[in-house]
Amino acid sequence: MGAGSMSKHDELGSSKASIYDAETGVIPCDLVQKEVKATVSQKTTLSCEVADTKTEVKWFKDGKQLTSSKTVHTESKGKLRQLVIDSVEKKDAGEYICEAGPEKMAFKIHVAGKSRG
């Protein structure tokens, strides 16, 4: 009994979706880093839920603020803030942060597949 629930917790520990507290509007994201697996040349989307539809967020990759480009852009859908990478490349692997005021949510992108050159 106990062992089964422990292994289930280990499996799902880093990817739980219930990190947003709707009552307080707080995202305790320092506790959770979402692991994201992406494939070369495929589209990948990072999603961050905010407390208010008007909330602005900033996205960072490895500590540097991201701006929209030909391959990367941001989208707002209600309370969701998304960072969309249209065609993943090996260089897109790394740590991403969604920052909404004092709250931060971390993502780690792992890129699989070989880049064709």
C-alpha positions as protocol buffer text, in pm:
chain_id: "A"
residue {
  index: 1
  type: MET
  ca { x: 0 y: 0 z: 0 }
}
residue {
  index: 2
  type: GLY
  ca { x: 246 y: 264 z: 116 }
}
residue {
  index: 3
  type: ALA
  ca { x: 510 y: 174 z: -143 }
}
residue {
  index: 4
  type: GLY
  ca { x: 263 y: 214 z: -428 }
}
residue {
  index: 5
  type: SER
  ca { x: 163 y: 565 z: -326 }
}
residue {
  index: 6
  type: MET
  ca { x: 528 y: 661 z: -274 }
}
residue {
  index: 7
  type: SER
  ca { x: 632 y: 559 z: -624 }
}
residue {
  index: 8
  type: LYS
  ca { x: 332 y: 740 z: -768 }
}
residue {
  index: 9
  type: HIS
  ca { x: 438 y: 1054 z: -581 }
}
residue {
  index: 10
  type: ASP
  ca { x: 795 y: 1023 z: -710 }
}
residue {
  index: 11
  type: GLU
  ca { x: 668 y: 985 z: -1065 }
}
residue {
  index: 12
  type: LEU
  ca { x: 443 y: 1291 z: -1054 }
}
residue {
  index: 13
  type: GLY
  ca { x: 635 y: 1502 z: -805 }
}
residue {
  index: 14
  type: SER
  ca { x: 795 y: 1748 z: -1047 }
}
residue {
  index: 15
  type: SER
  ca { x: 506 y: 1780 z: -1290 }
}
residue {
  index: 16
  type: LYS
  ca { x: 205 y: 1850 z: -1069 }
}
residue {
  index: 17
  type: ALA
  ca { x: -25 y: 2104 z: -1229 }
}
residue {
  index: 18
  type: SER
  ca { x: -190 y: 2213 z: -904 }
}
residue {
  index: 19
  type: ILE
  ca { x: 72 y: 2471 z: -807 }
}
residue {
  index: 20
  type: TYR
  ca { x: -157 y: 2773 z: -848 }
}
residue {
  index: 21
  type: ASP
  ca { x: -350 y: 2880 z: -539 }
}
residue {
  index: 22
  type: ALA
  ca { x: -667 y: 3048 z: -670 }
}
residue {
  index: 23
  type: GLU
  ca { x: -759 y: 3184 z: -327 }
}
residue {
  index: 24
  type: THR
  ca { x: -441 y: 3383 z: -271 }
}
residue {
  index: 25
  type: GLY
  ca { x: -334 y: 3422 z: -633 }
}
residue {
  index: 26
  type: VAL
  ca { x: 8 y: 3293 z: -536 }
}
residue {
  index: 27
  type: ILE
  ca { x: 215 y: 3061 z: -750 }
}
residue {
  index: 28
  type: PRO
  ca { x: 460 y: 2890 z: -514 }
}
residue {
  index: 29
  type: CYS
  ca { x: 683 y: 2811 z: -806 }
}
residue {
  index: 30
  type: ASP
  ca { x: 1011 y: 2814 z: -618 }
}
residue {
  index: 31
  type: LEU
  ca { x: 898 y: 2472 z: -496 }
}
residue {
  index: 32
  type: VAL
  ca { x: 827 y: 2324 z: -836 }
}
residue {
  index: 33
  type: GLN
  ca { x: 1026 y: 2323 z: -1157 }
}
residue {
  index: 34
  type: LYS
  ca { x: 833 y: 2184 z: -1449 }
}
residue {
  index: 35
  type: GLU
  ca { x: 1035 y: 1948 z: -1665 }
}
residue {
  index: 36
  type: VAL
  ca { x: 946 y: 1989 z: -2032 }
}
residue {
  index: 37
  type: LYS
  ca { x: 1057 y: 1751 z: -2304 }
}
residue {
  index: 38
  type: ALA
  ca { x: 1075 y: 1908 z: -2650 }
}
residue {
  index: 39
  type: THR
  ca { x: 1176 y: 1764 z: -2986 }
}
residue {
  index: 40
  type: VAL
  ca { x: 1391 y: 1940 z: -3245 }
}
residue {
  index: 41
  type: SER
  ca { x: 1181 y: 2120 z: -3513 }
}
residue {
  index: 42
  type: GLN
  ca { x: 858 y: 2070 z: -3313 }
}
residue {
  index: 43
  type: LYS
  ca { x: 651 y: 2342 z: -3145 }
}
residue {
  index: 44
  type: THR
  ca { x: 656 y: 2363 z: -2766 }
}
residue {
  index: 45
  type: THR
  ca { x: 456 y: 2583 z: -2529 }
}
residue {
  index: 46
  type: LEU
  ca { x: 527 y: 2681 z: -2168 }
}
residue {
  index: 47
  type: SER
  ca { x: 217 y: 2789 z: -1973 }
}
residue {
  index: 48
  type: CYS
  ca { x: 197 y: 2995 z: -1657 }
}
residue {
  index: 49
  type: GLU
  ca { x: -134 y: 3075 z: -1482 }
}
residue {
  index: 50
  type: VAL
  ca { x: -174 y: 3418 z: -1323 }
}
residue {
  index: 51
  type: ALA
  ca { x: -425 y: 3556 z: -1072 }
}
residue {
  index: 52
  type: ASP
  ca { x: -574 y: 3827 z: -1294 }
}
residue {
  index: 53
  type: THR
  ca { x: -643 y: 3849 z: -1667 }
}
residue {
  index: 54
  type: LYS
  ca { x: -460 y: 4186 z: -1676 }
}
residue {
  index: 55
  type: THR
  ca { x: -140 y: 4052 z: -1518 }
}
residue {
  index: 56
  type: GLU
  ca { x: 171 y: 4104 z: -1729 }
}
residue {
  index: 57
  type: VAL
  ca { x: 453 y: 3853 z: -1713 }
}
residue {
  index: 58
  type: LYS
  ca { x: 816 y: 3851 z: -1820 }
}
residue {
  index: 59
  type: TRP
  ca { x: 988 y: 3544 z: -1959 }
}
residue {
  index: 60
  type: PHE
  ca { x: 1354 y: 3469 z: -1901 }
}
residue {
  index: 61
  type: LYS
  ca { x: 1585 y: 3202 z: -2041 }
}
residue {
  index: 62
  type: ASP
  ca { x: 1896 y: 3121 z: -1838 }
}
residue {
  index: 63
  type: GLY
  ca { x: 1861 y: 3457 z: -1661 }
}
residue {
  index: 64
  type: LYS
  ca { x: 1817 y: 3676 z: -1972 }
}
residue {
  index: 65
  type: GLN
  ca { x: 1483 y: 3838 z: -2055 }
}
residue {
  index: 66
  type: LEU
  ca { x: 1325 y: 3705 z: -2373 }
}
residue {
  index: 67
  type: THR
  ca { x: 1172 y: 3919 z: -2642 }
}
residue {
  index: 68
  type: SER
  ca { x: 953 y: 3804 z: -2927 }
}
residue {
  index: 69
  type: SER
  ca { x: 1137 y: 3691 z: -3238 }
}
residue {
  index: 70
  type: LYS
  ca { x: 1066 y: 3490 z: -3553 }
}
residue {
  index: 71
  type: THR
  ca { x: 1074 y: 3164 z: -3358 }
}
residue {
  index: 72
  type: VAL
  ca { x: 960 y: 3267 z: -3008 }
}
residue {
  index: 73
  type: HIS
  ca { x: 651 y: 3464 z: -2905 }
}
residue {
  index: 74
  type: THR
  ca { x: 421 y: 3509 z: -2608 }
}
residue {
  index: 75
  type: GLU
  ca { x: 46 y: 3464 z: -2591 }
}
residue {
  index: 76
  type: SER
  ca { x: -217 y: 3564 z: -2335 }
}
residue {
  index: 77
  type: LYS
  ca { x: -531 y: 3353 z: -2307 }
}
residue {
  index: 78
  type: GLY
  ca { x: -746 y: 3463 z: -2012 }
}
residue {
  index: 79
  type: LYS
  ca { x: -532 y: 3392 z: -1705 }
}
residue {
  index: 80
  type: LEU
  ca { x: -282 y: 3182 z: -1900 }
}
residue {
  index: 81
  type: ARG
  ca { x: 47 y: 3333 z: -2012 }
}
residue {
  index: 82
  type: GLN
  ca { x: 231 y: 3125 z: -2268 }
}
residue {
  index: 83
  type: LEU
  ca { x: 574 y: 3122 z: -2422 }
}
residue {
  index: 84
  type: VAL
  ca { x: 561 y: 2953 z: -2761 }
}
residue {
  index: 85
  type: ILE
  ca { x: 869 y: 2823 z: -2941 }
}
residue {
  index: 86
  type: ASP
  ca { x: 756 y: 2751 z: -3298 }
}
residue {
  index: 87
  type: SER
  ca { x: 1045 y: 2529 z: -3399 }
}
residue {
  index: 88
  type: VAL
  ca { x: 1261 y: 2395 z: -3117 }
}
residue {
  index: 89
  type: GLU
  ca { x: 1637 y: 2388 z: -3167 }
}
residue {
  index: 90
  type: LYS
  ca { x: 1909 y: 2236 z: -2947 }
}
residue {
  index: 91
  type: LYS
  ca { x: 1999 y: 2586 z: -2824 }
}
residue {
  index: 92
  type: ASP
  ca { x: 1647 y: 2625 z: -2678 }
}
residue {
  index: 93
  type: ALA
  ca { x: 1730 y: 2376 z: -2401 }
}
residue {
  index: 94
  type: GLY
  ca { x: 1774 y: 2539 z: -2062 }
}
residue {
  index: 95
  type: GLU
  ca { x: 1592 y: 2699 z: -1771 }
}
residue {
  index: 96
  type: TYR
  ca { x: 1299 y: 2930 z: -1837 }
}
residue {
  index: 97
  type: ILE
  ca { x: 1132 y: 3156 z: -1582 }
}
residue {
  index: 98
  type: CYS
  ca { x: 784 y: 3309 z: -1599 }
}
residue {
  index: 99
  type: GLU
  ca { x: 787 y: 3615 z: -1372 }
}
residue {
  index: 100
  type: ALA
  ca { x: 464 y: 3781 z: -1257 }
}
residue {
  index: 101
  type: GLY
  ca { x: 559 y: 4052 z: -1007 }
}
residue {
  index: 102
  type: PRO
  ca { x: 727 y: 3883 z: -710 }
}
residue {
  index: 103
  type: GLU
  ca { x: 615 y: 3535 z: -820 }
}
residue {
  index: 104
  type: LYS
  ca { x: 821 y: 3313 z: -1045 }
}
residue {
  index: 105
  type: MET
  ca { x: 762 y: 2980 z: -1211 }
}
residue {
  index: 106
  type: ALA
  ca { x: 1050 y: 2774 z: -1343 }
}
residue {
  index: 107
  type: PHE
  ca { x: 1061 y: 2540 z: -1640 }
}
residue {
  index: 108
  type: LYS
  ca { x: 1346 y: 2321 z: -1759 }
}
residue {
  index: 109
  type: ILE
  ca { x: 1340 y: 2234 z: -2130 }
}
residue {
  index: 110
  type: HIS
  ca { x: 1518 y: 1920 z: -2245 }
}
residue {
  index: 111
  type: VAL
  ca { x: 1555 y: 1895 z: -2621 }
}
residue {
  index: 112
  type: ALA
  ca { x: 1559 y: 1556 z: -2792 }
}
residue {
  index: 113
  type: GLY
  ca { x: 1644 y: 1478 z: -3152 }
}
residue {
  index: 114
  type: LYS
  ca { x: 1925 y: 1575 z: -3384 }
}
residue {
  index: 115
  type: SER
  ca { x: 1950 y: 1910 z: -3553 }
}
residue {
  index: 116
  type: ARG
  ca { x: 1984 y: 1887 z: -3926 }
}
residue {
  index: 117
  type: GLY
  ca { x: 2241 y: 2116 z: -4076 }
}
